[in-house]
Amino acid sequence: MSMVGGGAAWRNLRADRSVVDQRLKRETLRRVARFARPHRALISVFLVLTVVDASLVVVNPLLIRRIVDDGILKDDGRLVTLLAVAMAATSIVTAILAVLAGWLSSRIGEGLIFDLRTQVFARVQRQSLAFFTRTQTGALVSRLNNDVIGAQRAFTSALASTVSNAIAVVVVGITMLALSWQVTVMCLALFPILLVTSRYVSLRLAGLTRRQMDGNADMGNAMTERFNVGGAMLLKLFGRRGEEDALFADKAAVVRDLGIRISLVTRIFGAAMMLVPALATALVFGIGGHFAISGTLTVGTILALSTLLLRLIGPLQGLSNVRIDVMTALVSFERVFEVLDLPSLIEERPGAVVLPHEAGSLEFDRVAFTYPRAEEVSLASLETVARVESRDTGQVLTEVSFRAEPGEMVALVGPSGAGKTTVTNLVARLYDVESGAVRVGGHDVRDVTLQSLEDAVGYVTQDAHMFHDTIRANLLYARPGAPDDAVWDALEAAQIASLVRSLPDGLDTVVGDRGYRLSGGERQRLAIARLLLKAPGIVVLDEATAHLDSESEAAVQRALDAALEGRTSLVIAHRLSTVRDADRILVLEDGRIVQHGTHLELLAAGGLYADLYRTQFLPEAV
Ligand SMILES: Nc1ncnc2c1ncn2[C@@H]1O[C@H](COP(=O)(O)OP(=O)(O)OP(=O)(O)O)[C@@H](O)[C@H]1O
C-alpha cells in the first residue's frame, strides 16, 4: 500500500455516510465517463502503474522469508547479500512507481478540475441578473470549489485506492494462505473488530464533522458580517460590543467542544488501528511459533507472515469504505452537473438575428413585469445558499408603453420604488418582460442575439462598477484594443482627462475595489468615458442623486451632453436641466405611466409631475 496513504482512510472516516443512500442516476455515470474521456490515455497508464505497485507489496516479505530460511539459518552469506540487494531494488522500484503514479494522478486530477471549473464559470457567467440577486455568490463559489475538488477525487484517490486496495488484498491474502492457511485464517478472524470499529467511528465522525463545519461556517459568517465597514459601523453605532463578544464566544465554544469530541473519537480509532495488528502479530508468533517448534513452519515464513499482515490492514480498511468514497465523489459530480444544467432565464433564441449597432429607436409596448422568485432562479440543492423567499413582490410594471425615436431623450421620473430602474433593466434584457414587448430598432429584444443587443445598448448606472484594474483596462473593457488616442478622446469628452493626467500613473492607475478612490462624480465621468468608447446607439442612464459640488456637477453635465449627443436615451432624471431638455418625460407611479409629455406641458397639467417638480427639481435650482 505505498501509493494510497493513510490520508485517504482518514478522509473516508470523516465522509458523510448519507451519500450512500442517494440513488445514483445512470446518466451521471455516463457524463462522468464523458468528462474522463480526454484523459483516458493517462488514466490507463496510471491504472497499470497502480496494479504493478500493489502487486509488488508481497515481494519483500517473501524475500525476508528466503533470507532467513535459506541465507541466515543456512550460513549462506552470498545469498543473504543477493537477497538484501533484491529487497533494496524492490523498494527503489516501488518508490519510483509511487512518484510516477502521483505525478500522473495529479495531472489527471488537475486536468479534470480545470475542465470542470472552466465550464462552471462559463455557465454561471451566463446566468441572468436575477440569479445573482438571489444567490449568495460567495457561498456558491466556495461550494462549487469543494464540489469540483470532490469530483476530481473520483478519478484520483477513489479510483487509485480501490484498484490498489483490491489488488493488494488479493495478492497479500493468497500469499499468506499459501504460506500458512491456519495462521492466516486465525488472523483474519480478528479483522472484523477493525471493520466494526471503523464503521462506528466513521458514523460518529461524519456527524461530528458536519456539525463542526456548520459551526465553523457560523463563526465565519459572524466574522465576515461584522468585520466589514458596514457591519463594524452598525456595531459601534448601537454600542453592542459586549453582546457581540458573548454571541461570538458561544459560537466558538461549539467549535471547541466538537473539536475535543472529534479528537477523542479519532484516538479511539487510532488505538484500534494499532491494537488489531498488534494482536494479530501476537497470534502469528504464538501459533506460528508452535508450528515452527513442531517443524511444520519455518522461521522465515513466520517473519514473512507477520510482515504481510501489516500490509493487509490498510487495504482492507480502505475497501470497507469504497462505496462511500465513490459515492461522495459522484454526488459531487452531480452537484457540479446541476450547475452546468441550470437554465438561464435569459437565453438567446435559436435563429436570433444580429441587431444593427446603430439601431436607434426604443419602444415599450404594453409591458408588464414581475421580479422572478428565488426558486425560479436559484439552485434547489444550494438551499443554504439560495435565500428562500416565498413572498412574491407582485407586479412591478403594468401597461408601460412609450416610444423614443432615434436621437430622442426620454426622461423617467417618479417617486422612489415606482419602477424606474426596473424599466431601464428591461432594455438590455437584464430581465425579460412578463407580457408585452420591448423593441430596439423595431426588433423585439428577445429575437436578437445577446451580444448584438449588449453592443447596441450602453448603461451608466449611479454606482458604476469598476474592476480592480487600471483605468486603461477598465476603459478597454468597453472596446478591447482601442488605441490610446481613442481612450484619451473619450476621457476628454467625459471631462475626466485632466484628472487622469494628473495622477502619477496616469492611465495605469489602479481603480475599483481597494484601488485609487474615485469620488462619485469622478467615477460617473469615468463610466461615461467607458460608454463613449463603446459608442452604443442607445444609452440608458441613471443620473447621480448624490449632491455634487457645482464644479463637478457642471463637468458631469458636459460629459453627459457628450454621451447623449446623437443617441437615443432613456434617463432616470434627477436634474432640472435633464427634464427641461428631455423630448418626453414619463411620470411613473406604482409601475404605471400616470403622465407623459414635455416639461412645460406637464407643469401646465399639474398633478404628480408638478408635485415632483416642486419637491425634487425646484429645490435643486435655487
Ligand atoms: N431584484 C429585485 N427583486 C425583487 N423586487 C425588486 C427588485 N428590484 C426592485 N424590486 C422592487 O420593484 C419595485 C420597483 O423598484 P425600482 O428599483 O424599479 O424603483 P425605482 O423607481 O428605481 O426606485 P428608486 O428611485 O428608489 O431607485 C420596488 O417595489 C422594489 O422593491
PDBQT file of the ligand as one rigid body, heavy atoms in Angstrom, charges set to zero:
ROOT
HETATM    1  N1  LIG A 701     -34.271  42.432  -7.683  1.00  0.00    +0.000 N 
HETATM    2  C1  LIG A 701     -35.495  42.675  -7.234  1.00  0.00    +0.000 A 
HETATM    3  N2  LIG A 701     -36.275  41.668  -6.799  1.00  0.00    +0.000 NA
HETATM    4  C2  LIG A 701     -37.500  41.876  -6.351  1.00  0.00    +0.000 A 
HETATM    5  N3  LIG A 701     -38.075  43.084  -6.281  1.00  0.00    +0.000 NA
HETATM    6  C3  LIG A 701     -37.369  44.153  -6.685  1.00  0.00    +0.000 A 
HETATM    7  C4  LIG A 701     -36.038  44.003  -7.179  1.00  0.00    +0.000 A 
HETATM    8  N4  LIG A 701     -35.586  45.223  -7.508  1.00  0.00    +0.000 NA
HETATM    9  C5  LIG A 701     -36.599  46.107  -7.226  1.00  0.00    +0.000 A 
HETATM   10  N5  LIG A 701     -37.656  45.454  -6.743  1.00  0.00    +0.000 N 
HETATM   11  C6  LIG A 701     -38.947  46.075  -6.379  1.00  0.00    +0.000 C 
HETATM   12  O1  LIG A 701     -39.512  46.641  -7.521  1.00  0.00    +0.000 OA
HETATM   13  C7  LIG A 701     -40.111  47.902  -7.226  1.00  0.00    +0.000 C 
HETATM   14  C8  LIG A 701     -39.554  48.976  -8.157  1.00  0.00    +0.000 C 
HETATM   15  O2  LIG A 701     -38.193  49.165  -7.880  1.00  0.00    +0.000 OA
HETATM   16  P1  LIG A 701     -37.247  50.114  -8.740  1.00  0.00    +0.000 P 
HETATM   17  O3  LIG A 701     -35.873  49.905  -8.247  1.00  0.00    +0.000 OA
HETATM   18  O4  LIG A 701     -37.506  49.879 -10.174  1.00  0.00    +0.000 OA
HETATM   19  O5  LIG A 701     -37.784  51.544  -8.311  1.00  0.00    +0.000 OA
HETATM   20  P2  LIG A 701     -37.182  52.973  -8.628  1.00  0.00    +0.000 P 
HETATM   21  O6  LIG A 701     -38.311  53.782  -9.137  1.00  0.00    +0.000 OA
HETATM   22  O7  LIG A 701     -35.973  52.858  -9.476  1.00  0.00    +0.000 OA
HETATM   23  O8  LIG A 701     -36.811  53.464  -7.179  1.00  0.00    +0.000 OA
HETATM   24  P3  LIG A 701     -35.596  54.416  -6.683  1.00  0.00    +0.000 P 
HETATM   25  O9  LIG A 701     -35.850  55.780  -7.249  1.00  0.00    +0.000 OA
HETATM   26  O10 LIG A 701     -35.740  54.384  -5.188  1.00  0.00    +0.000 OA
HETATM   27  O11 LIG A 701     -34.325  53.795  -7.154  1.00  0.00    +0.000 OA
HETATM   28  C9  LIG A 701     -39.821  48.168  -5.771  1.00  0.00    +0.000 C 
HETATM   29  O12 LIG A 701     -41.010  47.895  -5.064  1.00  0.00    +0.000 OA
HETATM   30  C10 LIG A 701     -38.764  47.196  -5.384  1.00  0.00    +0.000 C 
HETATM   31  O13 LIG A 701     -38.943  46.727  -4.070  1.00  0.00    +0.000 OA
ENDROOT
TORSDOF 0
